[in-house]
Amino acid sequence: MANARERIETLIAEHPVVLFMKGTPQFPQCGFSGQVVQILDYLGAPIHGVNVLEDEEIRQGVKEFANWPTIPQLYIKGEFVGGADIAREMFQSGELASALADAGVDLKSKAKV
């Protein structure tokens, strides 16, 4: 079986928007994860959620991978964006919609880019 780093690299390479989170996009199990899901849902971005509560190796590995101590962690087209605070700030400024559009992510909403 691949190590955590290889699994993380594969996930972020295979999916345009990956959210390492506590819970799932349908049932977030922490407020910060829920905030990022709400923002991405509002923008209409497809979310590939990875529940770190189900996999301790990924939970620790993703913190080391991004050198970022907290969950959730948002990746767009393989690039680490940040956690809940950064996602919220980028959403409020319009940067998140632009970053998603620039990465070629198909947004289903009418969000202004």
C-alpha positions as CSV (number, residue, x, y, z in Angstrom):
1,M,0.0,0.0,0.0
2,A,1.2,3.5,-0.8
3,N,2.4,5.7,2.0
4,A,0.4,8.8,3.1
5,R,2.3,11.2,1.0
6,E,1.9,9.2,-2.2
7,R,-1.9,8.8,-1.5
8,I,-2.2,12.6,-0.9
9,E,-0.3,13.3,-4.1
10,T,-2.6,10.9,-6.1
11,L,-5.8,12.4,-4.6
12,I,-4.8,16.0,-5.4
13,A,-3.7,15.0,-8.9
14,E,-6.9,13.1,-9.7
15,H,-9.4,15.6,-8.5
16,P,-9.7,19.3,-9.4
17,V,-10.9,20.3,-5.9
18,V,-9.9,18.3,-2.9
19,L,-10.9,19.1,0.7
20,F,-9.1,17.2,3.5
21,M,-11.7,17.6,6.2
22,K,-13.3,16.3,9.3
23,G,-16.4,14.4,8.1
24,T,-17.7,14.4,4.6
25,P,-19.1,17.2,2.3
26,Q,-22.6,15.8,3.1
27,F,-22.0,15.6,6.9
28,P,-19.1,17.8,8.0
29,Q,-18.0,17.0,11.6
30,C,-16.5,20.3,12.5
31,G,-17.5,23.9,11.9
32,F,-14.5,24.9,9.9
33,S,-14.9,22.0,7.5
34,G,-18.5,22.9,7.2
35,Q,-17.7,26.5,6.3
36,V,-15.4,25.5,3.5
37,V,-18.0,23.1,2.1
38,Q,-20.7,25.8,2.2
39,I,-18.4,28.2,0.3
40,L,-17.5,25.6,-2.4
41,D,-21.2,24.6,-2.7
42,Y,-22.2,28.2,-3.1
43,L,-19.7,28.6,-5.9
44,G,-20.9,25.3,-7.4
45,A,-17.4,23.8,-7.3
46,P,-17.2,20.0,-7.3
47,I,-15.7,18.8,-4.0
48,H,-13.8,15.6,-3.5
49,G,-13.9,15.4,0.3
50,V,-11.4,13.2,2.2
51,N,-12.5,12.4,5.7
52,V,-9.3,12.6,7.9
53,L,-11.2,11.1,10.8
54,E,-11.3,7.8,9.0
55,D,-7.6,7.6,8.3
56,E,-5.0,8.7,10.9
57,E,-2.2,8.3,8.4
58,I,-3.8,10.8,6.1
59,R,-4.8,13.1,9.0
60,Q,-1.1,13.4,10.1
61,G,0.3,13.1,6.6
62,V,-1.6,16.0,5.1
63,K,-0.4,18.3,7.9
64,E,3.2,17.4,7.0
65,F,2.5,17.5,3.2
66,A,1.4,21.1,3.3
67,N,3.3,22.1,6.3
68,W,0.0,23.4,7.6
69,P,-1.1,22.3,11.2
70,T,-4.8,22.3,10.8
71,I,-7.7,20.7,9.1
72,P,-9.5,21.5,6.7
73,Q,-7.1,21.9,3.9
74,L,-8.2,23.0,0.4
75,Y,-6.4,22.1,-2.8
76,I,-7.3,23.4,-6.2
77,K,-5.7,21.6,-9.2
78,G,-3.0,20.2,-7.0
79,E,-2.1,23.5,-5.3
80,F,-2.5,24.0,-1.6
81,V,-4.9,27.0,-1.0
82,G,-5.2,27.0,2.7
83,G,-7.6,26.4,5.6
84,A,-11.0,27.7,6.5
85,D,-9.9,31.3,7.3
86,I,-8.0,31.7,4.0
87,A,-10.8,30.1,2.0
88,R,-13.3,32.4,3.6
89,E,-11.2,35.5,3.0
90,M,-10.6,34.5,-0.7
91,F,-14.3,33.8,-1.1
92,Q,-15.3,37.3,0.3
93,S,-12.8,39.0,-1.9
94,G,-13.7,37.1,-5.1
95,E,-10.3,35.5,-5.3
96,L,-11.6,31.9,-4.7
97,A,-14.0,32.0,-7.6
98,S,-11.2,33.4,-9.8
99,A,-8.7,30.8,-8.6
100,L,-11.2,28.0,-9.4
101,A,-12.1,29.5,-12.8
102,D,-8.4,30.1,-13.6
103,A,-7.7,26.4,-12.8
104,G,-10.4,25.4,-15.2
105,V,-12.8,24.1,-12.5
106,D,-16.3,24.0,-13.9
107,L,-18.4,26.1,-11.5
108,K,-22.1,25.3,-11.6
109,S,-23.3,28.4,-9.9
110,K,-23.9,31.9,-11.2
111,A,-21.2,33.2,-9.0
112,K,-19.5,36.3,-10.5
113,V,-16.0,35.7,-11.4
